[in-house]
Amino acid sequence: MGSGGELGSTERGEPRERMPAGASAASRARVRLDLPRPPRRTLLPEYDPEAFGRLSEKIARFLGTGRFIVWMTVTIIVWLCWNIFAPEELRFDQYPFIFLTLALSVQASYAAPLILLAQNRQGDRDRVTYEQDRKQNERSIADTEYLTREIAALRMGLGEVATRDWIRSEFEDLIKELEERRTVFPSERPGHRDEGDR
């Protein structure tokens, strides 16, 4: 083994890289590609994207219901009636209704991204479902083609197999032929021998 500045070898016989004599252990440490990187510390708070996505979908579903529209309409009507007909000292939002406009614009500015996030998640789910359906269709097509080939092979094999009707017709032909021979050659009946054969 040589010093840190010389070219040496490892325990397995592989050549080591030439390192300067004053190189620290930290600079010699290599990045391992087979291990995930350790998480970096950031100033931003960490959150669970799935939990946030589920919450956004619940909010988006609620925003798309008739109940939300009814509650929003009732709230706006009560707000306007209160700020028009209530005593002067109890009104909190005078005629131009600036606070109501601000509240509605904040609600709209949060509703739009939440709806888009819910749509993106639904699109991802649809894409996964489409991919699974496509793979299932490919498997079904392959199975159908295999069964079609097997049925064709069975049909070809059955074309060469003797069926019951074919065997019956062959026996009938054979019986007719024997009957004809019996009428033409009566001495050739089974069990009958000529006297000369004895």
N, C-alpha and C positions, 0 to 999 in steps of 0.2 A: 504494500500500500504506500502510495506516495503522499506527499503533503497536499494541502488544499490547492496549491497552484499547479500541481502536476496532474497528468492524465492517469487515472487509476482504473480499477475494475471493481465491480460490485461482487457480492457473494455468489451470484449466479453466473459470473464471468462476463457480464455485459459491460461495455466501456462506459465510464462515468464522464460527464461533461467537465470541461476545464473550468474551474471556478477561481476567482481571484482569492488570494490568501486571506484577505480581510473580510470576505463575504459572510454575512450573518446567516443564522439559521432561517430567519423569516424570508430572506431573499432566495434561499435555496428551496423553500417549499414551493411545490408546483401546484397548479390548479388541477384538481381532480375532476375529470369530465364525467366520471361514473357516479358522482354524488351530487345531490342538489345543493345549490348555493345556500348558505345560511341567510335567514331573513335580515334585511337591512333595517336599521333603526331609522325611523322617520319621525318628523314632527307631527304628521297628520294622524288623527285617530284611526285605529283599525276597526273594521266592522265586518260582519258576515254578509257577503253579497247575496247569499240565498235568502237569508231572513229579510233583508231589505227588499229584495225582489218580491217575496211573498207579500210583504206589507204593501208594496206599491200596487200589486195586483188586487188586493182587497180594497184599497182606496179607489182604484180605477173602476172596479166593479160597482162600488157604491155610487161613484159619480155618474155612472151610466144608468142608474135606476130612476124610476118615477118618484120614489120616496125622496131622493135627494132634491129633485126639482120642486116637489111640494114643500119640503122643509125650507129650501132657499127662498121660495116665493113668500112663504109665511113670514120668514125672518125679515125680508126686505119690506113687506107691507107693515109689519109691526114697527120696524125701524123708522119708516117714513111717517107713519101715524104718530108715533111718539114724538118725533122731532118737529112735527107740525102743530099738533093739538095739545101737547103737554105744556104746563106752565113754563114761562121763559127761563126760570132758574134751573129747571130740571132737564132742559134740552142739552144734549151733548154734541149734536151735529146740526148746525144751522142750515139754511136753505140750499146752498150749493151742494150740500151733502158730500163734502170732500172726504170725510172719514169712511163713508160707505163706499165711495168710488175706490179709495185706497184698499179697503178690505176685499172688494170684488176683484180688483186687479191682482192683488197678492194671491187670492184663491185661484184665479185663472193661470197665473204664472207658475204655480206649483202643480196645478192639475194637468197641464199640457205635458211636462216631462214625465210625470208619473204614468200618464196614459201611454206615452211612447215607450217607456220602459216595460210596461205590461205587454204592449204589442210585440216588443222585441223578444221577450221571454216566450210569448205564445208562438212567435215565428220560429224560435229555436226548437220548441217542442214539436211543432208541425214538421220541421225539417227532419228531426229524429224519427218521427212517426212515418214520414214519407220514405226515409231510408230503410226502415224496418219493413214497410210494405213492399218496397221494391225488391229487397232480398227474399222476402217470402214468395213474391210472384216468380222470381227467378227459380227458387227451389221447386215451386209448383210446376213451372214449365218443364224443368229438367225431369221431374217425376213423371209428368204426362208423356214426354218423349220416350222415357225409358219404358213405360207401360205400353205405349204404342208399338215400340220395337218388339217387346216380349209377346204381345198379341199377334203381331205379324209372324213371328217365329213359330208360335203355337199353331197358327193357321197353316203355315207351310208344313209343319210336322204332322198335323192332322190329315193333310192331303195324302200322306203316304201310309197312314194307319188304316188297317182293315176295319171297317165298321160292321155292325151286326147285320145290317141290310145287305151289305156286299157279301158277307159270308153266307147268309141265307140264300141269296141268289146263286152263289157258286154251288152250294149243296143241291139246290133244286136242279141246276144244270147237270150236275154229276148224276143225280138220281134219274133224270130223263135219259142221259146217255147210257146208264146201266140198264134201264128198262128197254131201250132200243136194242142193246146188245143181247138181252135175254130173248127178245122176240126173234132176232136174226140167228143167234147161236144158242139154241135152248140147251145144248149139252154142256155149256160152260157155266152152269149154275154152281154156286159155291157148295162144296161137300159132295159133288157128283164127280166120280172118276170113271174113266173108260175101263172096260174090261182088260184091254191090252196093257194098261199101266200097272196092273197087279203082278 
